[in-house]
Amino acid sequence: MDSVYIYLIIVLSIIFLKIRKLNVVFKSLNTLFHELAHGLVSILFKCEVKEIVLNNNASGTCATKSKNRFATFFILLAGYSSCAVIPYIMMFAVNKGFAFMALCIIILLSVTALIFWIKNRFGRIWTFCFIGINLCFIFVPQMNDWLTYLIVLYAVLIGFDNFFSCLTLIKLTWKNSKSTGDSSLLAKITKIPAIIWSLGFLILSVFFLYKTYMRFIPSLF
């Protein structure tokens, strides 16, 4: 991969994530994977996934019916933790030549979410368009050569947006430890303060961003 393109993707991703209104289109990618992580872990523990909502302000929810506190703990833990690890996995796939497989998995998960869980209007429209764009990179020959960079773009967007989301989570839990975020809900279950969970999510995000950069991002010069 051309290092110039990768650094261009990084710079543009940060800009896109910070442009008001436009950033919803890009931030919703991280929201989708965050809520999907909650849903998939719910299924792993044989719990019911009722609905996934992607809002037009890039926030989201995953309504689940958990059987016990043990399952609820891992379901709540999954969102921020998974979105910290996913960019590393995506870049690993690109590094090993599995970008096409990674895109197929992304499409499969998105289609599953669209059919079974996503029910609100914005969520359906955004996910449908997202699936359509991904399919173009598979079936349009002129776009095939850029498939690898598409996965890099997704990895960068998810990695940085998860990092920014963790910073926001810290601010929210610092101001109000009883807010309804994942950290506050984890605090209710474990009796560990919400700010500790928020800091833990941030540390995990920074750790995997660093590992991803050191292992997979080539030097510019």
DOVEX-725883 format. One record per residue (C-alpha): residue number from 1; residue in one letter; chain; x, y, z. Coordinates in nm, 2 decimals, m for minus. Example, Ala and Ser with C-alpha at 12.3 -4.5 7.8 and 13.67 -1.06 7.14 Angstrom:
BEGIN
+-----+------+-----+--------+--------+--------+
: seq : type : mol :      u :      v :      w :
+-----+------+-----+--------+--------+--------+
:   1 :    A :   A :   1.23 :  m0.45 :   0.78 :
:   2 :    S :   A :   1.37 :  m0.11 :   0.71 :
+-----+------+-----+--------+--------+--------+
***
This chain:
BEGIN
+-----+------+-----+--------+--------+--------+
: seq : type : mol :      u :      v :      w :
+-----+------+-----+--------+--------+--------+
:   1 :    M :   A :   0.00 :   0.00 :   0.00 :
:   2 :    D :   A :   0.11 :   0.35 :  m0.08 :
:   3 :    S :   A :   0.20 :   0.53 :   0.25 :
:   4 :    V :   A :   0.09 :   0.86 :   0.10 :
:   5 :    Y :   A :  m0.26 :   0.74 :   0.05 :
:   6 :    I :   A :  m0.28 :   0.59 :   0.40 :
:   7 :    Y :   A :  m0.17 :   0.92 :   0.57 :
:   8 :    L :   A :  m0.42 :   1.11 :   0.34 :
:   9 :    I :   A :  m0.69 :   0.88 :   0.46 :
:  10 :    I :   A :  m0.59 :   0.95 :   0.82 :
:  11 :    V :   A :  m0.60 :   1.32 :   0.78 :
:  12 :    L :   A :  m0.92 :   1.33 :   0.58 :
:  13 :    S :   A :  m1.09 :   1.09 :   0.83 :
:  14 :    I :   A :  m1.01 :   1.32 :   1.12 :
:  15 :    I :   A :  m1.14 :   1.62 :   0.92 :
:  16 :    F :   A :  m1.46 :   1.44 :   0.82 :
:  17 :    L :   A :  m1.53 :   1.33 :   1.18 :
:  18 :    K :   A :  m1.51 :   1.70 :   1.29 :
:  19 :    I :   A :  m1.73 :   1.86 :   1.03 :
:  20 :    R :   A :  m2.07 :   1.92 :   1.18 :
:  21 :    K :   A :  m2.37 :   1.75 :   1.01 :
:  22 :    L :   A :  m2.15 :   1.59 :   0.75 :
:  23 :    N :   A :  m1.97 :   1.39 :   1.02 :
:  24 :    V :   A :  m2.29 :   1.20 :   1.10 :
:  25 :    V :   A :  m2.24 :   1.00 :   0.78 :
:  26 :    F :   A :  m1.90 :   0.89 :   0.89 :
:  27 :    K :   A :  m1.95 :   0.86 :   1.26 :
:  28 :    S :   A :  m2.25 :   0.63 :   1.20 :
:  29 :    L :   A :  m2.00 :   0.36 :   1.09 :
:  30 :    N :   A :  m1.86 :   0.34 :   1.44 :
:  31 :    T :   A :  m2.21 :   0.36 :   1.59 :
:  32 :    L :   A :  m2.32 :   0.06 :   1.37 :
:  33 :    F :   A :  m2.02 :  m0.16 :   1.49 :
:  34 :    H :   A :  m2.06 :  m0.04 :   1.85 :
:  35 :    E :   A :  m2.43 :  m0.15 :   1.86 :
:  36 :    L :   A :  m2.36 :  m0.46 :   1.66 :
:  37 :    A :   A :  m2.10 :  m0.56 :   1.91 :
:  38 :    H :   A :  m2.36 :  m0.53 :   2.19 :
:  39 :    G :   A :  m2.60 :  m0.74 :   1.98 :
:  40 :    L :   A :  m2.36 :  m1.01 :   1.88 :
:  41 :    V :   A :  m2.24 :  m1.06 :   2.24 :
:  42 :    S :   A :  m2.61 :  m1.08 :   2.34 :
:  43 :    I :   A :  m2.66 :  m1.37 :   2.09 :
:  44 :    L :   A :  m2.34 :  m1.53 :   2.22 :
:  45 :    F :   A :  m2.50 :  m1.54 :   2.57 :
:  46 :    K :   A :  m2.84 :  m1.66 :   2.42 :
:  47 :    C :   A :  m3.01 :  m1.33 :   2.50 :
:  48 :    E :   A :  m3.26 :  m1.15 :   2.28 :
:  49 :    V :   A :  m3.17 :  m0.86 :   2.06 :
:  50 :    K :   A :  m3.49 :  m0.65 :   2.03 :
:  51 :    E :   A :  m3.38 :  m0.35 :   1.82 :
:  52 :    I :   A :  m3.08 :  m0.15 :   1.71 :
:  53 :    V :   A :  m3.13 :   0.22 :   1.65 :
:  54 :    L :   A :  m2.89 :   0.45 :   1.46 :
:  55 :    N :   A :  m2.99 :   0.81 :   1.52 :
:  56 :    N :   A :  m2.93 :   1.10 :   1.28 :
:  57 :    N :   A :  m2.70 :   1.26 :   1.54 :
:  58 :    A :   A :  m2.46 :   0.96 :   1.52 :
:  59 :    S :   A :  m2.58 :   0.82 :   1.86 :
:  60 :    G :   A :  m2.73 :   0.47 :   1.88 :
:  61 :    T :   A :  m2.88 :   0.21 :   2.11 :
:  62 :    C :   A :  m2.91 :  m0.16 :   2.11 :
:  63 :    A :   A :  m3.21 :  m0.29 :   2.31 :
:  64 :    T :   A :  m3.15 :  m0.64 :   2.45 :
:  65 :    K :   A :  m3.32 :  m0.87 :   2.69 :
:  66 :    S :   A :  m3.05 :  m1.02 :   2.92 :
:  67 :    K :   A :  m3.10 :  m1.33 :   3.13 :
:  68 :    N :   A :  m2.86 :  m1.24 :   3.41 :
:  69 :    R :   A :  m2.60 :  m0.98 :   3.54 :
:  70 :    F :   A :  m2.31 :  m1.19 :   3.41 :
:  71 :    A :   A :  m2.44 :  m1.17 :   3.05 :
:  72 :    T :   A :  m2.53 :  m0.80 :   3.09 :
:  73 :    F :   A :  m2.18 :  m0.72 :   3.20 :
:  74 :    F :   A :  m2.02 :  m0.86 :   2.89 :
:  75 :    I :   A :  m2.29 :  m0.71 :   2.67 :
:  76 :    L :   A :  m2.22 :  m0.36 :   2.81 :
:  77 :    L :   A :  m1.85 :  m0.42 :   2.79 :
:  78 :    A :   A :  m1.86 :  m0.51 :   2.42 :
:  79 :    G :   A :  m1.94 :  m0.17 :   2.26 :
:  80 :    Y :   A :  m1.63 :   0.04 :   2.32 :
:  81 :    S :   A :  m1.40 :  m0.25 :   2.37 :
:  82 :    S :   A :  m1.49 :  m0.41 :   2.03 :
:  83 :    C :   A :  m1.45 :  m0.08 :   1.85 :
:  84 :    A :   A :  m1.11 :  m0.04 :   2.00 :
:  85 :    V :   A :  m1.00 :  m0.38 :   1.87 :
:  86 :    I :   A :  m1.18 :  m0.38 :   1.53 :
:  87 :    P :   A :  m0.94 :  m0.13 :   1.35 :
:  88 :    Y :   A :  m0.65 :  m0.35 :   1.45 :
:  89 :    I :   A :  m0.83 :  m0.66 :   1.31 :
:  90 :    M :   A :  m0.91 :  m0.47 :   0.99 :
:  91 :    M :   A :  m0.56 :  m0.36 :   0.93 :
:  92 :    F :   A :  m0.43 :  m0.71 :   1.01 :
:  93 :    A :   A :  m0.67 :  m0.84 :   0.74 :
:  94 :    V :   A :  m0.54 :  m0.58 :   0.49 :
:  95 :    N :   A :  m0.18 :  m0.67 :   0.59 :
:  96 :    K :   A :  m0.24 :  m1.04 :   0.52 :
:  97 :    G :   A :  m0.43 :  m0.99 :   0.19 :
:  98 :    F :   A :  m0.77 :  m1.06 :   0.33 :
:  99 :    A :   A :  m0.93 :  m0.72 :   0.25 :
: 100 :    F :   A :  m1.19 :  m0.88 :   0.03 :
: 101 :    M :   A :  m1.29 :  m1.13 :   0.30 :
: 102 :    A :   A :  m1.31 :  m0.84 :   0.55 :
: 103 :    L :   A :  m1.55 :  m0.65 :   0.33 :
: 104 :    C :   A :  m1.77 :  m0.96 :   0.28 :
: 105 :    I :   A :  m1.79 :  m0.99 :   0.65 :
: 106 :    I :   A :  m1.88 :  m0.63 :   0.69 :
: 107 :    I :   A :  m2.15 :  m0.66 :   0.43 :
: 108 :    L :   A :  m2.29 :  m0.98 :   0.59 :
: 109 :    L :   A :  m2.31 :  m0.81 :   0.93 :
: 110 :    S :   A :  m2.47 :  m0.50 :   0.79 :
: 111 :    V :   A :  m2.73 :  m0.70 :   0.60 :
: 112 :    T :   A :  m2.81 :  m0.91 :   0.90 :
: 113 :    A :   A :  m2.86 :  m0.59 :   1.11 :
: 114 :    L :   A :  m3.07 :  m0.43 :   0.85 :
: 115 :    I :   A :  m3.30 :  m0.73 :   0.81 :
: 116 :    F :   A :  m3.34 :  m0.83 :   1.17 :
: 117 :    W :   A :  m3.26 :  m0.54 :   1.41 :
: 118 :    I :   A :  m3.25 :  m0.19 :   1.26 :
: 119 :    K :   A :  m3.60 :  m0.06 :   1.24 :
: 120 :    N :   A :  m3.58 :   0.32 :   1.25 :
: 121 :    R :   A :  m3.59 :   0.52 :   0.93 :
: 122 :    F :   A :  m3.25 :   0.69 :   0.95 :
: 123 :    G :   A :  m3.08 :   0.37 :   1.05 :
: 124 :    R :   A :  m3.24 :   0.18 :   0.76 :
: 125 :    I :   A :  m3.15 :   0.44 :   0.50 :
: 126 :    W :   A :  m2.79 :   0.48 :   0.62 :
: 127 :    T :   A :  m2.73 :   0.10 :   0.64 :
: 128 :    F :   A :  m2.89 :   0.04 :   0.30 :
: 129 :    C :   A :  m2.66 :   0.30 :   0.14 :
: 130 :    F :   A :  m2.36 :   0.17 :   0.33 :
: 131 :    I :   A :  m2.43 :  m0.18 :   0.20 :
: 132 :    G :   A :  m2.48 :  m0.05 :  m0.15 :
: 133 :    I :   A :  m2.14 :   0.14 :  m0.15 :
: 134 :    N :   A :  m1.96 :  m0.18 :  m0.03 :
: 135 :    L :   A :  m2.12 :  m0.39 :  m0.30 :
: 136 :    C :   A :  m2.00 :  m0.14 :  m0.56 :
: 137 :    F :   A :  m1.64 :  m0.21 :  m0.45 :
: 138 :    I :   A :  m1.70 :  m0.57 :  m0.52 :
: 139 :    F :   A :  m1.90 :  m0.57 :  m0.84 :
: 140 :    V :   A :  m1.77 :  m0.26 :  m1.02 :
: 141 :    P :   A :  m1.43 :  m0.35 :  m1.18 :
: 142 :    Q :   A :  m1.30 :   0.01 :  m1.17 :
: 143 :    M :   A :  m1.34 :   0.01 :  m0.79 :
: 144 :    N :   A :  m1.18 :  m0.32 :  m0.71 :
: 145 :    D :   A :  m0.83 :  m0.18 :  m0.69 :
: 146 :    W :   A :  m0.94 :   0.06 :  m0.41 :
: 147 :    L :   A :  m1.10 :  m0.21 :  m0.20 :
: 148 :    T :   A :  m0.79 :  m0.23 :   0.03 :
: 149 :    Y :   A :  m0.80 :   0.14 :   0.09 :
: 150 :    L :   A :  m1.17 :   0.12 :   0.17 :
: 151 :    I :   A :  m1.10 :  m0.12 :   0.46 :
: 152 :    V :   A :  m0.82 :   0.11 :   0.58 :
: 153 :    L :   A :  m1.07 :   0.40 :   0.57 :
: 154 :    Y :   A :  m1.31 :   0.20 :   0.78 :
: 155 :    A :   A :  m1.04 :   0.11 :   1.03 :
: 156 :    V :   A :  m0.93 :   0.47 :   1.07 :
: 157 :    L :   A :  m1.28 :   0.61 :   1.10 :
: 158 :    I :   A :  m1.38 :   0.35 :   1.36 :
: 159 :    G :   A :  m1.05 :   0.38 :   1.55 :
: 160 :    F :   A :  m1.06 :   0.76 :   1.58 :
: 161 :    D :   A :  m1.43 :   0.80 :   1.63 :
: 162 :    N :   A :  m1.42 :   0.54 :   1.91 :
: 163 :    F :   A :  m1.13 :   0.74 :   2.07 :
: 164 :    F :   A :  m1.33 :   1.07 :   2.05 :
: 165 :    S :   A :  m1.64 :   0.89 :   2.18 :
: 166 :    C :   A :  m1.44 :   0.77 :   2.48 :
: 167 :    L :   A :  m1.33 :   1.12 :   2.55 :
: 168 :    T :   A :  m1.69 :   1.24 :   2.54 :
: 169 :    L :   A :  m1.79 :   0.95 :   2.77 :
: 170 :    I :   A :  m1.53 :   1.06 :   3.02 :
: 171 :    K :   A :  m1.67 :   1.42 :   3.01 :
: 172 :    L :   A :  m2.03 :   1.29 :   3.05 :
: 173 :    T :   A :  m1.95 :   1.05 :   3.34 :
: 174 :    W :   A :  m1.74 :   1.32 :   3.51 :
: 175 :    K :   A :  m2.03 :   1.56 :   3.50 :
: 176 :    N :   A :  m2.30 :   1.30 :   3.59 :
: 177 :    S :   A :  m2.19 :   0.96 :   3.70 :
: 178 :    K :   A :  m2.56 :   0.84 :   3.68 :
: 179 :    S :   A :  m2.59 :   0.91 :   3.30 :
: 180 :    T :   A :  m2.73 :   0.62 :   3.09 :
: 181 :    G :   A :  m2.41 :   0.54 :   2.91 :
: 182 :    D :   A :  m2.23 :   0.20 :   2.91 :
: 183 :    S :   A :  m2.00 :   0.31 :   3.19 :
: 184 :    S :   A :  m2.28 :   0.41 :   3.42 :
: 185 :    L :   A :  m2.46 :   0.09 :   3.36 :
: 186 :    L :   A :  m2.14 :  m0.11 :   3.42 :
: 187 :    A :   A :  m2.10 :   0.09 :   3.75 :
: 188 :    K :   A :  m2.45 :  m0.02 :   3.86 :
: 189 :    I :   A :  m2.36 :  m0.39 :   3.81 :
: 190 :    T :   A :  m2.00 :  m0.39 :   3.94 :
: 191 :    K :   A :  m2.01 :  m0.10 :   4.19 :
: 192 :    I :   A :  m1.69 :   0.03 :   4.03 :
: 193 :    P :   A :  m1.73 :   0.40 :   3.96 :
: 194 :    A :   A :  m1.84 :   0.50 :   3.61 :
: 195 :    I :   A :  m1.54 :   0.72 :   3.55 :
: 196 :    I :   A :  m1.31 :   0.42 :   3.60 :
: 197 :    W :   A :  m1.49 :   0.23 :   3.32 :
: 198 :    S :   A :  m1.47 :   0.54 :   3.10 :
: 199 :    L :   A :  m1.10 :   0.58 :   3.16 :
: 200 :    G :   A :  m1.06 :   0.20 :   3.09 :
: 201 :    F :   A :  m1.23 :   0.23 :   2.76 :
: 202 :    L :   A :  m1.01 :   0.53 :   2.66 :
: 203 :    I :   A :  m0.69 :   0.35 :   2.76 :
: 204 :    L :   A :  m0.79 :   0.04 :   2.56 :
: 205 :    S :   A :  m0.87 :   0.27 :   2.26 :
: 206 :    V :   A :  m0.53 :   0.44 :   2.28 :
: 207 :    F :   A :  m0.35 :   0.11 :   2.33 :
: 208 :    F :   A :  m0.49 :  m0.04 :   2.01 :
: 209 :    L :   A :  m0.45 :   0.28 :   1.81 :
: 210 :    Y :   A :  m0.08 :   0.27 :   1.91 :
: 211 :    K :   A :  m0.04 :  m0.10 :   1.83 :
: 212 :    T :   A :  m0.22 :  m0.05 :   1.49 :
: 213 :    Y :   A :   0.00 :   0.24 :   1.40 :
: 214 :    M :   A :   0.33 :   0.07 :   1.51 :
: 215 :    R :   A :   0.25 :  m0.26 :   1.33 :
: 216 :    F :   A :   0.06 :  m0.16 :   1.02 :
: 217 :    I :   A :   0.11 :   0.20 :   0.92 :
: 218 :    P :   A :   0.42 :   0.24 :   0.70 :
: 219 :    S :   A :   0.66 :   0.53 :   0.74 :
: 220 :    L :   A :   0.59 :   0.83 :   0.52 :
: 221 :    F :   A :   0.95 :   0.90 :   0.45 :
+-----+------+-----+--------+--------+--------+
***
